[in-house]
Amino acid sequence: MDDAQATGQRILRTATIAGFALAGALLAAFVSWQVVIHIAEQRLGGYATMLLERAQELDDESRQTLDTFNRQPQARCTDREVEQMREAVYRTYFVKDIGRVENGQLRCTASLFRLPVPAAIDPPQLVTRDGLQVATMELQLLASGSRAPVLALGDTRVILDPLAFRLRPAPDIGFTMGYVDGGERFLPLYGAATQLDAATLRAGQPLDRDGVLVYPMCARDHAVCVVSTLSKTALSDSQWPLLLVCTVLGAGAGAAVGLALLLAHLRRHSVEGRLLRAIDQDALDVEYQPVVRITDGALVGAEALVRWRDRDGRMVSPVRFIPIAEENGSIGRITQLVLRRVAADFGDVLAAPGEFRINVNISAADLDNSRFHASMAQTLDAAGIARERIGIELTEHSTTARDIAVSGTKRLRELGHHVYIDDFGTGYSSLAYLAELDVHALKIDRSFTRTIGTDAVKVSLVPQIIDLARTLGLQVVIEGVETEAQRDWLRAVDYPLYAQGWLFGRPMPAAELRALLNAQR
């Protein structure tokens, strides 16, 4: 790699991390802003609830006052009635004056007594569904330029306190209180004007109108509605430290994720590249783990296991590189390499008469691959090895594609290979499915073998799997046999069993396995 390529890769990696950092910052900013909005809406909802309670108290007190004086039988605007109106104003909290109207003119009030010249009354600006008249008016008679809400029923008017809603939880929160009619009109009496109609207010859902958070709320049994408001600009101005911290943390988290993914990508591609070079250079090794007959301990076969020693001298676990090979499609080349090594290491043994067999693992992708089968046949024919001397092992997971598994195992068996289901018990094979698969043997996974020779064997699946194999007429190979107690328990089973495990030999080079074969002869 020249300097230009290295510089380009460094720029690309830096840009990748920066991109993740930016994405993390944007995501964190968005999420934190949504949290801030949610908290603000809860604040507005709480304030709207408080406003609505106060609005209902005002409405109740006003209606009760109007009803009381409308039901009085005595003559209007007498000294006695004016005195009663003054007493009522004194006792009420929201009502600041009470007046009598006759022929559209104000004749007397609690504060002004009887007017020398009756004052004309403007028509109401809104009438509620139950007939309550609502208006705002200038109190020219009391204080020039002052305004106050007015409610009316019959010939009685009540003037409300202009400061009835002066309580505010925070300077940045605004409000509106007013009345709705039977249609879509809303008349604000207190607070700021609003463009919301009655239907929107009655819906009671938080809104975002032109950069302002709005929380409307209406009473069920009253014609009053309230709105609490908060500018998003004011909200961001007050919450910018929190938003900044969250954004910075999000950028850091995004950069960390980007770096982790980049490193994982580089490691994987580094491993993948080295693996492909090792395959090209025929630099993978093959070891063999003995398979014995339980009854007499005779060496009857072995499993060929691929090994990879990286260029730095360290072994790379098959658990790490086999999935990569399966994903990039090079697993078939690895299997062909293993077959060539088996032919080179044991071609003479396998070409001679005998029962010794070597098993090779193949992937699900190669199970129904005609080119793979042709290449395998060519390798075996060149070495003079009969098909029955090469066993084919398939993991139970690789048989999940039912149609391919059925046709593939059938084809392998027709070619003469012995077919094994490896790691049996860890997948999902049913009795009917096993009968449909054309296989010779089951290899019980080592996770079940650990229970053999202990009290746990009473609840182990090993006896059940052996009974299943007996029913189907299949051979059984027990993997992971490591102790004499396990071997002795297996010897006591009334069924021919085979075993593979450290008790009989760890994976070994071909020369050591040949030595064991020679010693047995």
N, C-alpha and C positions, 0 to 999 in steps of 0.2 A: 504494500500500500504506500503510495507516494504521499508527499506532504499535503498536496491539494486535496486528496481524498480524505486524509486524516482531519484536515481543517474543516472540510465539508461535513464530516460525521460529527465533529464536536459542535459545530453550529446547529446541526439538526437536533442533537441531543439537548443542547441548551434551549433551543426553540420549543422542543417537546415539553421540557420541565416548565418553561415559562408559560406555555399554553395551559398546562394543567393548573399552574398557580393562578393564572387569570380566571380559568373556569371555576376554581375553588373560591376565589375572591368574589366572583359574580354570584355564585350559588349561595355563599355565606351572606353576602349583602342582601340578596333577595329573601332568603329565609329569615334573617334577623329583622328585615323591614316588615315582613309579614307578621312576625311575632310582635313587633312594636305596634303595628296596626291592630292586631287582635287585642292587645292589652288596652290600647286606646279605645277600641270599641266597647270593651268591658267597662272602662271608666265612664264613657258616654252613656252606656246603658244604665249604670248605677245612678248617674246624675238625672237622666230622663225619668227614672222611676221616682226619685225624690221630687222632681218637678211635678210629675203627674199626681202624686199624693197631695201636694199643696194645691194644685189646680182643682182637684175634687173637693177639697175642704172649702176653697173659695166658692165653688159653684153651689155646694150644699148650703153654706151660710147665706149666700145671696138669694137663692130660691126660697129658703125659709123666711127670710126677711120680707121678700116680695109677697109671699103667700099670706103672711101674718097681716100685713096692712091692707091687702086686697080684700080680705075677709071681714074687716072691721065694719060694723053697721053705722057708726056715727057719721056725722057730716064731715066733709073734707076740709082740711086746712083750718080747723078750729084751734083755739089755744091748747085744748086738751090733746088733740092729735099731734100738734107740733111738739108738745112736750114728750109725748110717747115716742115720736121719731128721734128726738134727741137722746132719750134713754136707750133706744135701740142702737143708735150709733155708738154710744158710750160702751155698750155691752159687746158689740161685735169687734172682730179683729180686722176683717178685710173691708167692711163697708165704712166709708168715710162721710157719706151724706145720703139722705133719703128725700125724695121729692114727690109731689103730686102733680099730675098732668090733667088738664081739662081742655077739650077741643084743640089738642095739639099745642097747648101752651103750658109752660111751667108756672103753677100758681103759688106754691110754697115749698120750702125745704127745711130740714132740721136746722141748718146753719143760718139761713137768711130769713126765717119766719115767713110771713106772707109778703109776696112781692108787690110793691106799689103798682108796677106795670108788668103784667105777665110776659114771660120771655118765650119766644117761639122755639120749638123743639124740632130739630132735624129728624127726618125719618131714619129708621135703623139701617145699618149697613149689612146686617145678616140676621136671618130668623132661623132658629134651630127647628128640628123636626117637631118638637113639642111646643113650639110657639114662643120661646124665649127670644126677645129682641136684643141684639148686641150692637154696640156702636162705640166709637171713640169720640170724645168731644173736647173742646177747649173750655176751660173753666173761667170764662171771662168774668163771671160774677164773683168769683172767689180770688183768682190770681191770674192776671193777664198772661197769656201764653202757655199756661199749664194745660196738660192733657191728662185725661183719666178715662178708663173704660166705664161704660154705662150699660147696665142690664135693666130690662123692663119687661113687666107683665101687667096687663090691664092698664090701670091709670097710675101705677106706682113705678118709680125709677129709683135705682140704687147706683150711687157713684162709688167706684172701687178705689182702693188705695193704689196710687201710681207706683209705689215702691213695694208692692206685695211680693215681688219676685227678685228682690235685690240680693239674695243669698247666692253666691257662686263659689264652687269648690276651688277654682283656679282661674287666674286672669286670662288664660288662653282658651278657655271653654266658653262658647256662646250658647244662647238658648232662645227659644220662641215659645210662647204660650198663647193659645187662642181657642176659638170655637169653630165648629163645622156645622154646616146646614144639612139638610136631608139629601143634598146632591153632592157636588164635587167641590164646593167652595169652602175655603178656610180663611177666617179673619184673624190675623194676629192682633193680640191685645198687649202683650208684654214682650220685650226683647226685640231682636232684629226681625226684619221682614224676611219672608221666605217664599220661594216660588213653588213649593210643594203643594199638590192638590190633596183633597180629602182622601181619595182612594189610596194614594201613596202613604199618607199618614196612618191610615187605618191598617195598612199591611204590616207596619211595625218592624220592617227589616232595615238593618244598617245599610247605608248608601255611601257612594263616593260621587259627589256632585262637584265637578269643576275644581278639583283639588281640595275639597272640603269633606271631611267625614261627617255624616249626618245620621243621627239615631232618632227616628220618629217613634211616637208612642201615643195611643189614644185610650181613653177609658171606655169600658164596656157599657156602663150604665149612665154615662154623662156625655154631653156633647163637647167635651174639652179634649184638646190634643196638645202635646208638647213636642219640642224638638231640641236636642242638644247637638252642638256642632263643635268641630275642632279642625283648624286648618292643618293640612299635611305639611305645609312649609314650617309652621310653628312647631309641629311635632318633630320634624327632622332636625330643626334647630336645637330643640331641647334634648334630643336623643342621639346627637351625632357622636359623642364619645363611645357609646355602646355600639353603634353601627360601625365605627372605625375599628374598634377592637375585634368585632366579629369578622369584618372584612379581612383584616390582617391575619387573624387566625385561620380563616378559610383559605387565604392564599398560601399560608404555610402548609396546611393540610393538603391542599391540592398539589403543591410542589412535592410534598412527601409521597403522595400516591403516585404522581408522575414518575418520580425517581425510582420508586419501588417497581412499578410496572416496566420502566425502561431497563432496570437492572435484570428483572426476571426475563424480559425479552432478549436482552443481550446474552444472559446465561443460557437461555434455551437455545438461541441460535448458535451460540458458541459450542454448546454440547452437540447440537444437531450437525453443525459443520464438521466438528471433529469426528463424529460418528460416521458421517458420509465418507470422509477421507479414510477412516479405518476400514470401511467396507471396500472402498476402491482399492486399497492397498492390501486387502486380504489380511488385515492385522487383528482380527478378532480371534480369540482362542475358544476351544471347546474342551470341556471337562465332562467326565462320565460318572454318574452315581449308580452303584450296583443295585440290581433288583434280584432278590433271592426268593426261593420257595420256602415257605415257613416250616413245612414238615421236616425237611432235612437240611435246610440252610444252603442248598445248592445255588450257585450263581447261574441264573438263567437269562439275565439280560442287564441292560443299563439304560438310563435316560441321558441323552446328549444335551448338555447345558452350555449355552453360549456365554462367554466371559469377555469382558473388555477391559484391558489395562490401558489407561489413557497415556498420552505422551509424557506426562509428568511422573509416570510410574504408579499412580494410584488406580485402584480398581473402581470402576463405575458400576453401581448396582443395576442389574437388569430391570428392577422396579422403576429406575429412572430412565433408561434409554430405550427399553422395549416400547413403552407408550409413544415415545417420540417417533420411533421407527414405524409403528402402526399408523400414526397420524400422517407422516409424510410419504408413506407408501414404500419405504425401503425394507419393510419387514420380510417381504418375499426374498429379497437378495440375501438377507441374513440367514434365512432358512436354507437357501441354496448353498451358502457358504458352509453351514453346519453339515449338510448332506455331503458336500465334497470332502470335508474333514473326516466324516465317518467312513466314507469310502476309502480315503487314504490311510486312516488309522486301523480300520478293521475289515478292509475289503477281503483279505484272504480268509479271515475267520468266518465272515458272513457268506462268502461264496462256497465254503466247505459245508458238508452235511452237518446238521446239528440243530439244537433248539435255541441257541443263544440269539437273542434279538436285541436291537438297539432302537429306542423310541426317540422320535423327533417331534418337537412342538411346531404346529403351524397355526397361523392366525385365521380369524374368521374371513378376512379379505381373500386369502388364498384357498379357502375351502372349495369354492366354486369357480376357481380361476383355471381355465383350460391351459393357458400358457405355463402356469406354474406346474400343473400336472405333467405336461410334456417335458419340461425341463427336468423335473424330478426323475421321470422315467429314463431320460437320456443319461443322467448321472449314474443311476443304478445299473443300467444296461452296460455302460462302459466299464464298470467295475465287476460285472458278472454277479451282482447281488440279486437274489430272488426277493420279490416284493414282500413275501411273508416274514422276511427277516428284518424288515423295517416297520416298526410300529409308528402310528400317527396319533399324537395326543392333541385333543381339543379341550380347551377349558369349557366348563359348563356355560359360562357367560357367552362364549362364542357361538353357541347353538341356539341363541334366542331368536334368530331369524329362521323361523320354522321351515319354510320351503327350501331355503338354501341348505340348511343343516341336513334335512332329510335326503335331498338329492346328492349333496356332497359326500356324506358318509356312505351312502349307497355306492357311489362311484369309487371311492377309496377301497371299499371292501371288494367290489368286483375286480379291481386291479390286483387284489391279493394282499393288501395291507391289513394288519391288525389295527383296529381303531379303538382308542381309549378315550373316555370322558375324564379329563383331569380335574382335580380339585372338586370332586363331586360332593354335593351337600351344601355348597355355597351359592348355588344358583337356584333355578326354578323348575327343574325337570320333574314332570309328573310320571307316574307309572305308564300311562298311555303314550306319552311322548317318548319315553325311553324305548318302549316296544316298537315305536315307529322309526326311531333312529337305528340304523344298521351298524351297531357297534359290538365289540367283543368283550370289553372290560370296563370296569369302573375303578378309578383311583380315588380312594377316600381321602379327603383333605386332612392335613396334619392337625387342624384345629379340633377335630373329633378324636384324633389318635391320643391326644394328651389325657383323655379321661380313661383310657385303657389301663388296667392294672391298679386302679384306684376305686374307692367307693362310688365315685361319680359315674362309673360305667353302668350302674343300675339305671340311670336316667339318660345314658348316652344314646345317640342315634346309630352308633356303629352296628349293634346287633340288628337293628331294623334295616339298615342299608344292606347288610349281608343277606338277610332274608329276602330283600327285594331282588338282589342279584341272583340268588338261588332260584327265585320264581321265574326270572327272565333267562336263566341259563348263562349268566355272564361271569367272567373271571373277576376277581377282586384283588386290587393292589392297595395295601395300606401304606400311606405315606407318613413320614415323620416318626418312624419307630426308633426310639432312642434308648430304651431300657430293656433289661432282661425280663422284667415283670410284664411289660407289654408284649414281648415275644411269647412268653409262656402262656399268657391269656389267649393270644391268637392261635397258638398250637392246640389249645383245648377246644377250639371251635370246630364243629363237625361240618367243615366245608373247606375245599382246597383254597388256600390263601397265599398271596405273594406279598412281599414287603419291601420297602425302600426307606432307608433312614440311616442316621449316623451310627446306629448299633452295627450295621453291616458295612458301612463305608461312607465316607464323605465324598463329595464330588472330587474326582482325581484326574490327573493326566492320563492319556491313552496308555503310556508305558506301564503305569502302575496297575491299570485294569487288566492289561495283557498278562502281567505277572500273576495276578490272582487267577486268571483263566488257566495259565500254565500249571500253577500249583494245584488247581482242582483236577486237571487231567492226570 
